[in-house]
Amino acid sequence: MSKSKKILIGVLSILPVIFFALYFFSFISMMFFERGPVNQDGGPAISFLISILMAIIGTILTLVMTIYHVIYISKSTTMNSSDKLVWILVVVLLNWIGDIIFWYVKIWKEPKSDAEKSSFQ
């Protein structure tokens, strides 16, 4: 896998954390500075809509990256079946934390195949 693709997958794995942090700060600022989710006209405040949008984007991105990682794990030829099961459980049960851990351990620091190891020796 190319380094640029690894970086793209890493960014997409980390983005849900950023979106949920933005959601949290937007929601907190709405509660403390706007006195609730309704503005003076009776409609929803813009920060409420932004916080909901951040939560939706973060949730969709988490789901997409979890599905991508599960497919990547199941198609992997460098892991045996017990490793695959453990990594699928980590990715599914830990959600975005599991996605980041898996990306770092198995994609970013991709183990070299036997052919690559022997060519350098």
N, C-alpha and C positions, 0 to 999 in steps of 0.2 A: 504494500500500500504506500502511496506517495506521501511525503511529509505534508504537503498542502491539504490532502484529504484527511490526514490524521488531525491536523490543526482545525479544519472545519468541523469534524466530528466532535472534537474537544470543545470548541466554542458552542456548538449546539447542545452539548451535554451540560455546559455551565450556565447557559442562558436561562433555564427555568429558575435557578437560584436568584439570578438578577431580577427576573420578572416578579418572583414572589417577594423579594425585598422591596421592590418598587410598590407592589400591592400593599405591603404592610405599612410602609411609610406614608403612602397616599391615604390609606384608611385612617391611620392615626392622625395625620394632619387634618383630615376632614372632621374627625371627632373633636379635636381640640381647637381648631381655628375657624371652622365654619358652623359650628353648633348643630351638627347633624347632617343627614344626607339630602336635605331639602333646602333650596335657595329661597329668596324672597318671593319669587313668582309662583311658588308652589311646585315647581318641577325639580327633578333631581339635580343636585350640584354637580359641576363638572368633575370635581375630584372624586365623587362617588362613581361616576361613569368610568373615569380613568382607572380607579382601583379595581372595578369589576373587569375591565378589559385586560388589565395586567394579570389578574387571576385566571382568566380564560386562556390567554396566550400561554401562560406558564403551565397550565394543566395540559393543554393540547401538545405543547412541546415535550413535556415529560412523557406523555403517552407515546408520542412518535419515537422518541429516543429509546424508550424502554423496548418497544417493539423492534426497532432497528437492532439493538444490542442482543435481544433474544434470538433474532434471526442470524446475526453474526456468530453468536456462540454455537447455535445448532449446526451451522455450516462449517465451523472451524475444523481443520484437520490437525492442528497442533495440540489439541486438548483431548484427553480420553473422556469416556462417558461420565465418570464420576466428577471430574473437573467441570464438565459442561453443566451437570446438574447443580453443583454448588454455585457456579457463576450465575446460572439462570435464577436460582433462589435469591442470591444477593441482589441482582438487578431488579427482580420483581418485588421483593419484600422491602428493599431499602429505597426504591424509587429513584429520585434524582441523586441521592447520595451514592447509591449503588451504581448508577450510570457513570458518575464521575470517577469512582474507584475503579470500575471495570475499564473505562477509557484509559486511565493512567497506567494501570498494571498490564493490560492485555493489548491495547491498541498503540498507545504512545511508546511504551517500552516493549514493543512486539518482539517476542523471542525469535532469534535467528534460526532458520532451518538448518538441518545437518549439512546440506550442500554449501550454504553460505559459510558455515563454521569451518568446513574442511578447506575451502578455497583461500581462506586467510592464513592457514597454518602452513 
